[in-house]
């Protein structure tokens, strides 16, 4: 154990804060997934659970669907 490890124990830094923030984000995503219309389905674009719309035979989040439609218009 070096001096850096000692100071990390005394003065918790960004690492522990980042872990807590990541945990809260994950919990928020789980709650949103439970409230979604298609909670058991994963998004075709991002792969996260809790989709709201069905378009082109696939399940999408509202945000992902908007992005994909804009991209599809540009291809035509």
Z-matrix of the N, CA and C atoms (Angstrom, degrees):
N
C 1 1.437
C 2 1.520 1 108.91
N 3 1.315 2 115.37 1 126.13
C 4 1.450 3 120.03 2 -177.84
C 5 1.511 4 112.09 3 -98.71
N 6 1.311 5 114.41 4 -178.01
C 7 1.462 6 120.14 5 -178.64
C 8 1.528 7 111.20 6 -68.87
N 9 1.323 8 116.99 7 -32.06
C 10 1.467 9 120.00 8 178.63
C 11 1.520 10 111.20 9 -64.36
N 12 1.329 11 117.02 10 -40.14
C 13 1.463 12 120.55 11 178.29
C 14 1.521 13 111.07 12 -64.13
N 15 1.316 14 117.06 13 -37.23
C 16 1.459 15 121.43 14 178.62
C 17 1.515 16 110.51 15 -63.30
N 18 1.327 17 116.64 16 -45.33
C 19 1.452 18 119.80 17 179.72
C 20 1.525 19 112.22 18 -68.21
N 21 1.298 20 117.83 19 -30.60
C 22 1.465 21 120.61 20 177.26
C 23 1.524 22 111.21 21 -65.88
N 24 1.327 23 116.86 22 -34.47
C 25 1.461 24 120.38 23 177.73
C 26 1.520 25 110.80 24 -72.50
N 27 1.334 26 116.49 25 -38.30
C 28 1.460 27 120.35 26 -178.04
C 29 1.523 28 111.05 27 -73.54
N 30 1.322 29 116.80 28 -45.84
C 31 1.453 30 122.42 29 -177.48
C 32 1.530 31 110.07 30 -116.71
N 33 1.334 32 117.88 31 89.68
C 34 1.464 33 118.78 32 179.34
C 35 1.526 34 109.36 33 -63.86
N 36 1.293 35 115.11 34 134.17
C 37 1.453 36 119.52 35 -173.32
C 38 1.503 37 113.13 36 -110.13
N 39 1.294 38 114.39 37 -146.05
C 40 1.453 39 122.49 38 -175.24
C 41 1.518 40 112.12 39 -65.66
N 42 1.310 41 117.56 40 -30.03
C 43 1.463 42 120.99 41 -175.33
C 44 1.520 43 112.02 42 -58.54
N 45 1.328 44 116.32 43 -48.03
C 46 1.460 45 119.42 44 -178.93
C 47 1.524 46 111.32 45 -70.67
N 48 1.335 47 116.79 46 -35.16
C 49 1.458 48 119.63 47 178.00
C 50 1.522 49 110.58 48 -66.18
N 51 1.327 50 116.71 49 -39.95
C 52 1.460 51 120.55 50 179.45
C 53 1.520 52 111.33 51 -64.70
N 54 1.318 53 116.71 52 -37.52
C 55 1.463 54 120.75 53 179.09
C 56 1.526 55 109.85 54 -65.06
N 57 1.324 56 116.88 55 -43.17
C 58 1.466 57 120.34 56 179.13
C 59 1.527 58 111.10 57 -64.87
N 60 1.338 59 117.33 58 -41.30
C 61 1.459 60 120.84 59 178.87
C 62 1.526 61 110.70 60 -64.32
N 63 1.316 62 116.74 61 -40.19
C 64 1.462 63 120.55 62 179.01
C 65 1.531 64 110.61 63 -64.26
N 66 1.321 65 116.72 64 -39.96
C 67 1.464 66 120.39 65 178.83
C 68 1.524 67 110.78 66 -64.27
N 69 1.326 68 117.80 67 -41.03
C 70 1.462 69 120.06 68 -179.95
C 71 1.524 70 110.97 69 -67.99
N 72 1.336 71 118.10 70 -35.72
C 73 1.456 72 121.01 71 177.12
C 74 1.525 73 110.96 72 -64.90
N 75 1.315 74 116.35 73 -41.50
C 76 1.460 75 120.87 74 179.57
C 77 1.527 76 110.45 75 -64.05
N 78 1.331 77 116.58 76 -42.35
C 79 1.462 78 120.21 77 178.63
C 80 1.526 79 110.81 78 -63.91
N 81 1.332 80 117.52 79 -39.36
C 82 1.465 81 120.93 80 179.09
C 83 1.527 82 110.47 81 -65.19
N 84 1.336 83 117.54 82 -39.96
C 85 1.457 84 120.62 83 178.08
C 86 1.516 85 111.20 84 -64.69
N 87 1.328 86 117.68 85 -38.30
C 88 1.454 87 120.67 86 178.55
C 89 1.519 88 111.05 87 -64.60
N 90 1.335 89 116.88 88 -39.97
C 91 1.462 90 120.30 89 179.25
C 92 1.520 91 110.93 90 -67.06
N 93 1.337 92 117.11 91 -39.16
C 94 1.459 93 120.21 92 177.59
C 95 1.522 94 110.86 93 -66.11
N 96 1.317 95 116.49 94 -36.31
C 97 1.460 96 120.63 95 179.78
C 98 1.520 97 110.96 96 -65.72
N 99 1.324 98 116.91 97 -36.63
C 100 1.460 99 120.16 98 178.96
C 101 1.522 100 111.29 99 -67.76
N 102 1.325 101 117.33 100 -31.98
C 103 1.456 102 121.53 101 -177.51
C 104 1.529 103 112.64 102 -84.37
N 105 1.311 104 118.03 103 -9.21
C 106 1.462 105 121.66 104 -176.46
C 107 1.522 106 111.26 105 -74.44
N 108 1.327 107 115.02 106 160.69
C 109 1.461 108 121.01 107 -179.12
C 110 1.520 109 111.38 108 -68.22
N 111 1.329 110 116.83 109 -45.00
C 112 1.463 111 122.49 110 178.12
C 113 1.527 112 108.15 111 -110.65
N 114 1.320 113 116.89 112 73.54
C 115 1.465 114 121.77 113 -173.03
C 116 1.527 115 112.63 114 -66.11
N 117 1.327 116 118.04 115 -30.24
C 118 1.467 117 120.22 116 -174.98
C 119 1.526 118 112.70 117 -85.47
N 120 1.343 119 117.84 118 -12.63
C 121 1.462 120 121.28 119 -177.07
C 122 1.524 121 111.14 120 -90.94
N 123 1.331 122 116.04 121 151.62
C 124 1.463 123 120.64 122 176.51
C 125 1.522 124 109.44 123 -102.89
N 126 1.297 125 115.93 124 152.70
C 127 1.458 126 122.76 125 -178.03
C 128 1.525 127 110.36 126 -70.91
N 129 1.324 128 116.46 127 141.19
C 130 1.461 129 121.35 128 -179.54
C 131 1.524 130 111.83 129 -70.60
N 132 1.327 131 117.91 130 -26.91
C 133 1.458 132 121.14 131 -176.61
C 134 1.522 133 112.31 132 -92.15
N 135 1.330 134 117.30 133 -53.70
C 136 1.464 135 119.51 134 -173.24
C 137 1.527 136 113.61 135 -100.11
N 138 1.332 137 118.56 136 -18.72
C 139 1.454 138 121.43 137 176.94
C 140 1.520 139 114.69 138 83.32
N 141 1.323 140 118.37 139 7.13
C 142 1.461 141 121.96 140 178.76
C 143 1.524 142 109.82 141 -86.22
N 144 1.326 143 118.27 142 148.31
C 145 1.472 144 120.54 143 179.11
C 146 1.523 145 111.79 144 -75.99
N 147 1.324 146 115.46 145 165.56
C 148 1.463 147 121.29 146 174.73
C 149 1.508 148 113.54 147 88.68
N 150 1.315 149 117.75 148 63.75
C 151 1.464 150 121.93 149 -177.18
C 152 1.527 151 111.09 150 -88.85
N 153 1.334 152 114.84 151 154.81
C 154 1.455 153 120.82 152 -177.77
C 155 1.520 154 113.43 153 -110.24
N 156 1.314 155 118.05 154 -26.88
C 157 1.457 156 121.95 155 -173.95
C 158 1.522 157 111.11 156 -128.42
N 159 1.337 158 114.92 157 156.95
C 160 1.452 159 121.31 158 172.18
C 161 1.523 160 106.76 159 -122.08
N 162 1.334 161 116.35 160 122.68
C 163 1.454 162 121.72 161 -177.95
C 164 1.517 163 108.04 162 -145.95
N 165 1.304 164 116.43 163 134.21
C 166 1.470 165 123.52 164 179.29
C 167 1.525 166 111.59 165 58.93
N 168 1.314 167 116.95 166 33.95
C 169 1.457 168 121.27 167 177.10
C 170 1.516 169 114.46 168 76.77
N 171 1.330 170 117.29 169 9.25
C 172 1.462 171 120.98 170 179.70
C 173 1.520 172 109.46 171 -128.87
N 174 1.317 173 116.23 172 164.04
C 175 1.453 174 122.32 173 -178.54
C 176 1.528 175 109.07 174 -102.29
N 177 1.356 176 116.32 175 139.68
C 178 1.454 177 122.11 176 -172.66
C 179 1.524 178 110.64 177 -138.91
N 180 1.328 179 116.30 178 153.43
C 181 1.465 180 121.28 179 164.11
C 182 1.522 181 106.65 180 -79.56
N 183 1.310 182 117.76 181 157.47
C 184 1.462 183 120.43 182 179.80
C 185 1.530 184 110.78 183 -60.30
N 186 1.315 185 116.20 184 -43.88
C 187 1.471 186 121.29 185 -179.01
C 188 1.532 187 110.96 186 -64.08
N 189 1.308 188 117.23 187 -44.84
C 190 1.465 189 121.55 188 -179.67
C 191 1.531 190 110.96 189 -65.89
N 192 1.313 191 116.71 190 -37.22
C 193 1.459 192 120.92 191 179.55
C 194 1.524 193 110.88 192 -65.25
N 195 1.327 194 117.75 193 -42.70
C 196 1.464 195 120.77 194 177.40
C 197 1.521 196 110.72 195 -59.68
N 198 1.331 197 116.66 196 -45.39
C 199 1.462 198 120.07 197 179.66
C 200 1.523 199 111.50 198 -62.72
N 201 1.312 200 117.49 199 -41.83
C 202 1.459 201 120.62 200 -177.44
C 203 1.526 202 111.58 201 -69.75
N 204 1.317 203 117.57 202 -38.47
C 205 1.460 204 119.46 203 178.44
C 206 1.524 205 111.54 204 -64.93
N 207 1.325 206 116.04 205 -39.09
C 208 1.470 207 119.40 206 177.07
C 209 1.522 208 110.50 207 -63.51
N 210 1.314 209 116.59 208 -40.23
C 211 1.454 210 121.35 209 178.84
C 212 1.532 211 110.82 210 -66.81
N 213 1.329 212 116.65 211 -40.21
C 214 1.451 213 121.04 212 -179.63
C 215 1.526 214 111.66 213 -66.58
N 216 1.341 215 117.08 214 -35.95
C 217 1.462 216 119.80 215 177.31
C 218 1.520 217 111.30 216 -63.88
N 219 1.314 218 116.00 217 -36.29
C 220 1.462 219 120.33 218 179.41
C 221 1.510 220 113.27 219 -68.93
N 222 1.317 221 117.63 220 -21.49
C 223 1.461 222 121.34 221 -179.51
C 224 1.525 223 112.53 222 -80.82
N 225 1.307 224 116.32 223 -20.50
C 226 1.482 225 119.92 224 -177.40
C 227 1.518 226 109.85 225 -82.55
